[in-house]
């Protein structure tokens, strides 16, 4: 195990991908919500926003879930942190809220106290 707070190259890669996808997932949520507004509530309705952002958000959502599990393994998160990350994938923009919380509480850097055996 590297020294406390020092990330391995694999951990850095997972962390960078996770935080990037958290933001992308939130942005695609905004695009999808805008598209749904234009489809259902606007005076001149159009489905283009939903057709574009629907698949993009779906892909970002799945990528976020996969990367949350990878981050759980690589960064040695507790089950509770993993569950929180997964639940935060559902409400709009909460992936960014989770990422900010995780950074502020030190969950984006591994520590010896969270060390566990990786299989």
LOKOLTI-574070 format. One line per 10 residues: number of its first residue (from 1); their letters; for each residue y, x, z of C-alpha. Coordinates in nm, 4 decimals, always signed. Last residue first. Example, Ala and Ser with C-alpha at 12.3 -4.5 7.8 and 13.67 -1.06 7.14 Angstrom:
! residues 2
2	sa	-0.1060:+1.3670:+0.7140; -0.4500:+1.2300:+0.7800
***
This chain:
! residues 119
119	xxxxxxxxxx	-0.9720:-0.9280:-0.4339; -0.6439:-0.8477:-0.2666; -0.6699:-0.7765:+0.1046; -0.3691:-0.8876:+0.3008; -0.0304:-0.7392:+0.3836; +0.2298:-0.9881:+0.5029; +0.3289:-0.7713:+0.8016; +0.3225:-0.4656:+0.5760; +0.6056:-0.6058:+0.3711; +0.6253:-0.7231:+0.0120
109	xxxxxxxxxx	+0.9647:-0.7927:-0.1439; +1.0606:-1.1281:-0.2935; +0.9840:-1.3086:+0.0303; +1.2699:-1.1390:+0.2105; +1.4299:-1.4574:+0.3456; +1.7375:-1.4393:+0.1249; +1.5343:-1.3679:-0.1896; +1.2911:-1.6525:-0.1211; +1.5791:-1.8930:-0.0555; +1.7523:-1.7940:-0.3823
99	xxxxxxxxxx	+1.4249:-1.8303:-0.5768; +1.3486:-2.1643:-0.4122; +1.6924:-2.3047:-0.4998; +1.6492:-2.1733:-0.8539; +1.3155:-2.3533:-0.8856; +1.4843:-2.6548:-0.7281; +1.6946:-2.7202:-1.0394; +1.5435:-3.0643:-1.1078; +1.2766:-3.1737:-0.8602; +0.9148:-3.0797:-0.9510
89	xxxxxxxxxx	+0.8904:-2.6994:-0.9496; +1.0054:-2.6864:-0.5874; +0.6669:-2.8255:-0.4816; +0.4947:-2.5211:-0.6349; +0.7285:-2.2724:-0.4677; +0.6900:-2.4502:-0.1316; +0.3109:-2.4452:-0.1662; +0.3202:-2.0726:-0.2398; +0.5442:-2.0109:+0.0598; +0.3126:-2.2142:+0.2814
79	xxxxxxxxxx	+0.0049:-2.0301:+0.1576; +0.1707:-1.7069:+0.2668; +0.3170:-1.4745:+0.0089; +0.1570:-1.1382:-0.0596; +0.4043:-1.0261:-0.3270; +0.1424:-0.9754:-0.5976; -0.0814:-1.2692:-0.5074; +0.1884:-1.5272:-0.4398; +0.3862:-1.3864:-0.7332; +0.0880:-1.4516:-0.9636
69	xxxxxxxxxx	+0.0587:-1.8062:-0.8277; +0.4315:-1.8654:-0.8774; +0.4010:-1.7101:-1.2243; +0.1425:-1.9667:-1.3289; +0.3500:-2.2562:-1.1946; +0.6678:-2.1222:-1.3560; +0.4927:-2.0780:-1.6919; +0.3707:-2.4387:-1.6753; +0.7229:-2.5659:-1.6084; +0.8770:-2.3400:-1.8761
59	xxxxxxxxxx	+0.6301:-2.4728:-2.1339; +0.6992:-2.8338:-2.0385; +1.0730:-2.7677:-2.0345; +1.0641:-2.6303:-2.3868; +0.8435:-2.9186:-2.5025; +1.0874:-3.1810:-2.3666; +1.4008:-2.9825:-2.4518; +1.3889:-3.0249:-2.8288; +1.2475:-3.3748:-2.8683; +1.4362:-3.4972:-2.5610
49	xxxxxxxxxx	+1.7658:-3.3639:-2.6944; +1.6974:-3.4979:-3.0449; +1.6231:-3.8531:-2.9316; +1.9660:-3.9945:-3.0131; +2.1689:-4.2808:-2.8736; +2.5268:-4.3547:-2.9773; +2.6591:-4.5346:-2.6680; +2.4797:-4.2986:-2.4341; +2.2358:-4.4246:-2.1703; +1.8762:-4.3913:-2.2916
39	xxxxxxxxxx	+1.8525:-4.1125:-2.5488; +2.1725:-3.9249:-2.4715; +2.1006:-3.9372:-2.0990; +1.7423:-3.8297:-2.1629; +1.8672:-3.5342:-2.3679; +2.1051:-3.4326:-2.0906; +1.8196:-3.4510:-1.8411; +1.6042:-3.2431:-2.0779; +1.8740:-2.9802:-2.1241; +1.9376:-2.9597:-1.7505
29	xxxxxxxxxx	+1.5627:-2.9314:-1.6873; +1.5483:-2.6599:-1.9557; +1.8097:-2.4694:-1.7568; +1.6096:-2.5045:-1.4342; +1.2895:-2.3802:-1.5988; +1.4807:-2.0880:-1.7520; +1.6169:-1.9935:-1.4085; +1.2741:-1.9970:-1.2447; +1.1322:-1.8235:-1.5540; +1.3633:-1.5276:-1.5000
19	xxxxxxxxxx	+1.2845:-1.5064:-1.1278; +0.9104:-1.5141:-1.1908; +0.9163:-1.2672:-1.4810; +1.1225:-1.0145:-1.2832; +0.9025:-1.0546:-0.9758; +0.5799:-1.0241:-1.1739; +0.7040:-0.7083:-1.3479; +0.8363:-0.5574:-1.0241; +0.5052:-0.6317:-0.8503; +0.3128:-0.4645:-1.1319
9	xxxxxxxxx	+0.5420:-0.1579:-1.1210; +0.4871:-0.1310:-0.7470; +0.7617:-0.2530:-0.5190; +0.8969:-0.0607:-0.2214; +1.0065:-0.2891:+0.0635; +0.7621:-0.1394:+0.3132; +0.6047:+0.1788:+0.1824; +0.3433:+0.1376:-0.0865; +0.0000:+0.0000:+0.0000
***
